[in-house]
Amino acid sequence: MPLIIGNYNGHSISVIEANSNTVVYTINLESWATPTAMVTNSIGTTLYVASDNENVVFVIDVDVETLTWAVTDAISVGNRPNGLAIHPNDTFLYTANSWGWTVSVISIPDNTLVDTLTGVSRNPNRIIINPTGDRAYVSCGNSNELKVIDTVTREVIANVSLPLGDNGAGALAVHPDGSKVYVANGSFHYLSVIDTSTNTASDPIYVGSNPSGLSIHPNGSTLYVTHGAEDNVYAMDTATWSLIGDPISVGDYPQPSGNFISPSDEDNDGVPDDIDNCPTVYNPDQTDANHDGFGDACVDPSVEIPETADLAPDVVIGSDTQLNKNITVASGAILGDNVVLNKNSIVGENTIVGNNTSVNKDVVIGSDVVIGVNVRIGKRVTIGNGVSIGGNTVINQGVVIGDNATIGINVTIGKYATVQATADVPDDTVVPQYTTVTP
C-alpha cells in the first residue's frame, strides 16, 4: 500500500512504496500549489488534494494496477482549505476552510461545488465524517470548539465547547464505531474525548506537547498522536490513556491532516483488504471475469457459486469446483480443482480440500483440516479441528473424527466408526464398521 505525502513548499505529492520505503512516483502540481490535506475515495482510484494557497482541491486519477497518477481537475472552494473528508459512500467531499470560516461541499463524481456551509465559527481547520456518514465534525482552532454538522440537512446541529482556553482545537479522529470523537488541542498539549450520543466533552487528557495529528487503530484500542514540538508519535491506550511503549521518533515537526494509518493490504497489491476481491492473493488488476464478487486469482471463473453460499473473501477455490446451496466456507480455505461440496456442508477456517474430493451433504469439517487428493467422505460425517486425511481415503457415512487426528494415505474407515481426538491412524489401515479408534 503506498504512502501519500504532500510537499507544501515543493508543490508536489510524493508516493512512497511502503515495502521498500522508496519514492516511486512524484505528482507535480501547479507551481503555486501548497498541498495541506489529502484523502482518497474508498477504492483508492481517486486522490483529492487541498491547496490552501489558491483555494482549490485537485482531483487526481489513480491507476491502481500501474500506480500512475494524473491530475484531471481543480475545484474552487472556500478560503484556505486546510481539512478534507470524504463521505463513506463516496458521494460528497467536504473541505474545512480556515480563513473563510466555512465548509465547502463537493459532489462526487462530477466534481461540482454544490454548497457552502456558514456558521462554522472561527478557523475551521480539520473535518472528519463518522462511519455512517450522517455526521461531520469540524474543529475550530480560534474558538476552541467542535461543530457537529448533519450531512443530510447540511446544518450545524450542535456546538461542543472544549476545555482549556479559547483556542487550539485541531486534529481529529473518530472511533471506528462512531461513539467517540477525539479532538487534539495543540496549544495546551491535551486531548478531549467527545461522546457523540450527547455531544459532551471529557475532562482534558494529557497526550504530550503540541499534539498535531491523530489516527486511531481500526479496532479502536490505540490512538496514535503526533507531536510537532517533540518530533515523535505516541501510541496511547484508549482505555487507560497510558503510553504504549516508548515514543516513536519521526521527522521534523510532524503535522499530518486526517488518518495516517494505511489500510491493511495483506497481499501488497495496492488494494486495501476491505475492498480487495481477493485479499490473500496478489491481484492489483482485480480481474473478476464472471462478476461473482470474487477475484479470479481466488475463485476461478469456471467455479459455480450459488447465491445462498457464504464464502469469506480470502477463500481460494480451484477450477471447475461446484459448490451447492447453503454451503459455508470459512476464511482461509483452499479448495482444490473439481471439488464437489453438497448441500448444507460447513467447511471450517484454514481448511485445505484436495483435488477431486467429493464431500457429501450434511458434512461439517472443522478448522485447520487438510484433506488429501481424491478423498471421498460419506454423508453426515463430522471431522474435528486440525485433522489431516491422506489422499485416496474413503470415509463412509456417519463417521466422527476427533480433534488433531492424523489419518494416513489409502485408509478406509467403515460406517459409524469414531476416531477420537489426537489419534494417529497409520497408513493403509482399514478400520471395520462400527469400530471406535481410541487415542
N, C-alpha and C positions, 0 to 999 in steps of 0.2 A: 504494500500500500504506500503510495507516495506521500511525502510531506510537502505542504504548500506554504511557502514563506513569502510574505510581502516585503519588498525592499523600498521603504518610504523615500529615502533620498536617492535611491538608484532607479526609481521609476520603472520597476520591473517586478516580476514574480519568479522565484526560484522553485523548481520542482526537484525534490530530493528523493532518490530511491532508498527506501528505508533499510533494505538488507545490506547495501554496500555503503550507505551514508555518503553518497556522491550526488552532485547536482547533475541530473540527466537532461534537463531542459530549462531554458530561460525564456519567459514570456516578456517581451519588451512592450511596454505600454507607451502612451504618448510622453513626450519629453517633460511635460508639466505634471504628469500623473503622480499622485502620492498615495499609494495603497494603505488604507487604515484598517480595513476589515474584509474578511473573505468567508464565503460559505458555498457549499456545493449542493446540488439537488440530491435527492435520495439515492439515485443510481449512479452518481458520480460523473454524469455526462456533460454537466454544465457547471462552470465556476463563475460566481459573481464576486466582483471586487469593488469595494467602495473607495473612491478617491476624494479626499476632502479639499483638495486644492481647487478643483474646478466643479465640485458638487455633482459628480456623476457616479453611476455604477456601471462598470464594464461587464459585458457578458462574454464569456469565453467558452467556446465549444471544446469538449474533451473527447478524443478518440481513445477509449479505454483499452483497445487492442494494441495500438501502436504508441500510445502515450504521447500523442501530438496535440498541440493546443493552438487555437486560433481565436483572436478577438473578433467578434461578429457584431457587437453593438455597444453603444454607450448611452445610458438612460439618465436624463437630467432629473435630479432630486432636490431636496432641501439643502439649506446652507450648512456645510461642514458635516457630511455623513460620517460618523465615527463608529456606528454599530450596525450590524446586519443580522437578520434572522429570516429563515425560510419556513413556511408552513409545512407541517409533516406530510401533507399530500401534494406538495409541490405546486400549489395553486397561486400563492402570493409570496412576495418578497417584501420585507419591511426594513426601512433604514431609520436609525435614530440620528437626527440632525442637530448637533450640539449647539451651533450658533443660531439656528433657525427656531429652536425650541419646538420642533415639530417631529412627526413621524410620517414618512412617505410610504405609500402602499403601491406596489408594482404588481400588475397582473402577469402571471406566467401561463403559457409560453409566449404571448405576444409582446412581452417586454414594454408594457404601456403603464405609465403613471396614472393610477385610477383614483387616488385620494390622498389628501394631506390632512393629517390629524393635528389639531391645535390643542391648546390647553394642557400641554405635556410638561409645563414648568420649565425651570432654568437648566440649561446644559444637559439635555438627554444624550448620554454618551454610550450607553450599551442597551441592547434589547435582546430578549430571549422569548421563545414560544414554548408553551407547555406541551407534553407529549400528545395530548388530544387535539391540540390546535385551536382551542376556543379562547385561550387567554395569552396575551402578550404582556411581558413585564419590562418596564423601562426604568433604568436607574438614572437619576438626575443629580449630577455632581454638585451644582451650585446651591441646590436647595436640600440636599441630603434626603431625598425622597425616593420611593419606589411607586411608580404609576402602574396601575393594573388596567389593561385595555381588553374589552370584549371584541374579539376579532370578527364576530358576525355583525354587530351593530357599529363597530369601529368607533366606540366611545370609551372615554376614560370612566371606569365604574368604581374605582377605589384609589385612595391615596394612602400609602403607608409611610408614616414619619419614622425615620431611622434614628437611633440614639447617637450620641457623641457629636454635638456640634451641628452646624448648618451647611456643611459641605463635605465632599469626599466620596459620595456613593459612586461606585464604578462597576467593576467586574461582576458578572452574573453567572449562576449555574442553576439548573433546575433538577430536582431529584427525578430519577427515571420513572417513578410512579406519579409524579406531578404533585405530591403532597407538600413539598417544601421548595422554596426558592432561596438561594444563598446570595447575599449581597456583600461585596467587599467594600470597606471604607479605606481607601488608600492613604488618606491624610492622617487617620488615627490608629492604623495598624490593627483594626478589628474586623470581625465578620458578624453580620446579622443573619439569622435564620427566620424566614417568613413562613408562617403556617398559612397555606393557600386556602384552607377552608374558612378561616376567619380574617385573613389579611392582617395579621398582627405580627410584630417583630419580637424576637427573643432578646434577652439581655446580650450585650456585646461579648463576643468570644475573641480572645487574643489569638492571632494567627501569624505573627511575625511582622517585620517592618515593611510598610508600603506594599500591601497585597495588591498586585497589579493584574492578575489573571486567575480565573477559577475554572476547573474542569472536574467533573465527577465520574467515578468509575461506573460502568454500566450496571453493576449490582447495587450501587448506592452506598457502599460501605466505606469508600475512601474519597475524600475531596483533595484535589491537588491545587496548591496555592503557589503562584509565582510571586517573587518579591523583587521589585525593581531596585530597592536600596541594598539588598543582600546578595543579588545575583544568584538566586537559588530557587528551588522548588521544595515546598513542604508537602509530604503525604500525611493527611490528617484523618484519624479515625472519626467517622461521623457520629458514632455512638458515644464516645468519651471525649472527643476533641483533643486527644493526645497525639503527639507526633509519632509517626510510624518510622522507625529507623532514623538515620541521620539526614539532614537537609541535603538535597541533590544540587551540586554546583552546576551552573549553566553559564551562558554568555552575559555580556554587559547589558544590564537593565532589561530583563525580560518583561514584555508587556503584550501578551497575546490578547486578541479580541475574539471571544467566542470559545467553543470547545476545542481543546488542543490534544485530545486523546484520539488517535487514529482508530477507526473501526477495526474489529478483528478480521483478519484475512488469512485463514489457516493455510490455504494453498498458494499464497503470494502471487495471485494472478491479477491483482489490482482491483478486484471487485469485492466489496465488503461481504462477509459471510451472511449477514441478514438479508441480502438481496441476491447473492450468488446462487444460480440454479444448480450448481454442483460445487459446494464449498470445500470438499476434500480433495478434489482433483483439479489441477491447473487447467483452466479453460477461459482465458481472457476474452475470447470471441463470444462466449455464452451461447454457442450454437444449440438450437433446440428444433430439429427438423420437423418433428411431428407436433410441436407446440403443446406438449403434455405438462409443461412446467418444470421438467427435469432436463438438465443439460445432457447432450448426447454423450459427453465424457463420463457421466454417471449412469445414465439409463439409455441403452441402445435404442435408436428409433424404431427398431422392429419389435420391441417389447410391448405387449398389450397390457395396459394397466386400467382396470375398471374404475369408474368414478367413485365407487364405495371403498376402494382400497386406501389405506392411510400409510404413506411412506414418508419417513423422515428425510430431510433434504440432503443428507450425506450418504445415502444408500448408493451402492454401486451394483448395477444389475447387468448381466451379460446378454448377448444377442439371443433372440428368439425365445426368451423367457415368457411364460404366460402366468399371470397372477389372477386368480379367480376372485369373485366378490368377497367382501368383508374381511380381507386379509389385512393384518397389521404387520409391517416390517419396521423394526425399531432402528434407531440411529446406528450408523457404522456397519450395517450388514453388507456383506458382499455375496451376491447370488450368482452362481456360475451359469454358463450357457445352457439353454434348453431345459432349465428347471421348470417344474410344474408344481405350484402350491395350490391345493384345492381350498374350498370354502372354509371359512371360519378359522383358518390357521393363524397363529401368532408366532412370529419369529423374533427372538429377543435381541437385545443390543449386542453389537460387535460379532454377530453370527457370520460365519462363512459357510455357504452351502455349495458343495461341489458341482461340477458339470454333470448334466443329465440326471440329476437327482429327481426323484418323484416323491413328494410329501403329500399324503392323502389328507382328506378333510378331518377337521376337529383336532389336528395336531397342535401341541404347544411346545415350542423349543426355547429353552432358556437362554440367558445371556452368555456370551463368550463361547458358544458352541462352535465346534468345527466339524463339518460332516464331509466325508470324502466323496470322490467321484463315483457315479453310478449307484449310489445308495438308494434303497427303497425302504420306506418307513411306513408301516401299516397304520390303519385307522386308529384314531384316539390315543396315539402314543403321546406320552409326556416325557420330555428329555430335560434334565436339570441343568443348572448353570455349570459352565466350564467343561462339559463333556466333549471328548474328541472321538469320532467314529470313523473307522478306516474305510477306504474305498471298497466298493462291491459288497458291502454289508447288506444283509436283508434283515429287517426288524419287523416282525409281524404285529398285527393289531393288538391293542391293549397293553403293550409293554410300558413300563415305567422305569426310567433310568435315572439314578440319583446324581447329586452334585459331584463334579470333579472326576467322574468315572472315565477311564480310557479303554476303548474297545478296538481291538486290532483289525487288520485287513482280512477280508473274506469271512468274518464271523457271521454265523446265523443264530439269531435268538428267537426261540419259539414263542407261541402265544402266551400271553398273560405273565410272562417272566418279569421279575423285578430285579433290577441291578441297583444295589444300594450305593449310597454316597461313598466316594473315594475308592470304589472297587476298580481293580485293574484286570481286565479280561485279556488273556494272551491272544496272539494271532492264531487264526484258524480254529478257534474254539467254537464248538457247536453247543448251544445251551438248549436242552429239550424243553418242550412245552411245560408250562406250569411251574418251571423251576425258579427258585429265588437264589440269586447270587449275592452272598453277604460280603461285607468289606474284608 
